Amino acid sequence: MNLVNGLPAHVLLVHVVVVLIPLTALALVAGALWPRAARRLGVLLPVLALVALISVPLTTHAGEWLERHVDDDALVRRHTELGDGLLPWALALFVLAALVWWAGGRAPAEPGQSGGRRWNALPVRIVVGVLSLAVAVGAVVDVYRIGDSGAKAAWHDAYSKTTPGAKSGS
């Protein structure tokens, strides 16, 4: 899928990644830090992470097609290099989301109930929470860096900094 309705698919698919990666990161951190949130999110958490994960290579593939159809440019090459680094972050989000979902299902709904001992162990929750926070921040920062480089590559020569026909000083 390289074109959608005559437009390069990358410029459309990128919006999926830009929305789903930060949304997944936020849901992951909430679920990792608050077992009640993990239970409420339920299977939505790993499903959201899976859709985000799948959207990354689709968007990257469409971007590589687009790269071959635009002029060679250092900004485009930089954007492509940065874009190639998002897949490990998306994979880590998915793995942690699946872990949080699995562990959240094992946790007791009410204090004092049996079951879920692994998830309720404070050291395990701390490790999963710290990992989730680190991966979430890393993924969101990477999405920002990729998006910023893409915007610069797309727009650096595409507009005038002054209003055409305007008198100087206006």
ChimeraX attribute file (.defattr): number of C-alpha atoms within 10 A of each C-alpha:
attribute: neighborCount
match mode: 1-to-1
recipient: residues
	/A:1	11
	/A:2	16
	/A:3	14
	/A:4	12
	/A:5	6
	/A:6	7
	/A:7	10
	/A:8	17
	/A:9	20
	/A:10	22
	/A:11	16
	/A:12	14
	/A:13	18
	/A:14	21
	/A:15	13
	/A:16	15
	/A:17	24
	/A:18	17
	/A:19	12
	/A:20	21
	/A:21	27
	/A:22	19
	/A:23	17
	/A:24	28
	/A:25	28
	/A:26	17
	/A:27	22
	/A:28	32
	/A:29	26
	/A:30	19
	/A:31	24
	/A:32	29
	/A:33	18
	/A:34	14
	/A:35	22
	/A:36	17
	/A:37	17
	/A:38	26
	/A:39	22
	/A:40	14
	/A:41	17
	/A:42	17
	/A:43	17
	/A:44	16
	/A:45	25
	/A:46	24
	/A:47	16
	/A:48	20
	/A:49	27
	/A:50	20
	/A:51	17
	/A:52	25
	/A:53	24
	/A:54	14
	/A:55	21
	/A:56	26
	/A:57	17
	/A:58	17
	/A:59	23
	/A:60	20
	/A:61	17
	/A:62	21
	/A:63	23
	/A:64	15
	/A:65	17
	/A:66	18
	/A:67	17
	/A:68	9
	/A:69	10
	/A:70	9
	/A:71	9
	/A:72	10
	/A:73	10
	/A:74	10
	/A:75	16
	/A:76	21
	/A:77	15
	/A:78	14
	/A:79	22
	/A:80	18
	/A:81	13
	/A:82	17
	/A:83	23
	/A:84	15
	/A:85	15
	/A:86	22
	/A:87	18
	/A:88	14
	/A:89	21
	/A:90	30
	/A:91	19
	/A:92	18
	/A:93	31
	/A:94	24
	/A:95	16
	/A:96	25
	/A:97	29
	/A:98	19
	/A:99	17
	/A:100	30
	/A:101	26
	/A:102	17
	/A:103	20
	/A:104	26
	/A:105	19
	/A:106	17
	/A:107	21
	/A:108	18
	/A:109	15
	/A:110	8
	/A:111	7
	/A:112	7
	/A:113	10
	/A:114	11
	/A:115	13
	/A:116	15
	/A:117	13
	/A:118	13
	/A:119	22
	/A:120	16
	/A:121	10
	/A:122	11
	/A:123	11
	/A:124	12
	/A:125	19
	/A:126	13
	/A:127	12
	/A:128	19
	/A:129	21
	/A:130	15
	/A:131	17
	/A:132	27
	/A:133	20
	/A:134	13
	/A:135	22
	/A:136	26
	/A:137	17
	/A:138	17
	/A:139	25
	/A:140	21
	/A:141	13
	/A:142	18
	/A:143	23
	/A:144	14
	/A:145	15
	/A:146	22
	/A:147	19
	/A:148	13
	/A:149	21
	/A:150	22
	/A:151	14
	/A:152	15
	/A:153	18
	/A:154	13
	/A:155	10
	/A:156	11
	/A:157	9
	/A:158	9
	/A:159	8
	/A:160	8
	/A:161	7
	/A:162	10
	/A:163	10
	/A:164	7
	/A:165	6
	/A:166	8
	/A:167	8
	/A:168	7
	/A:169	4
	/A:170	6
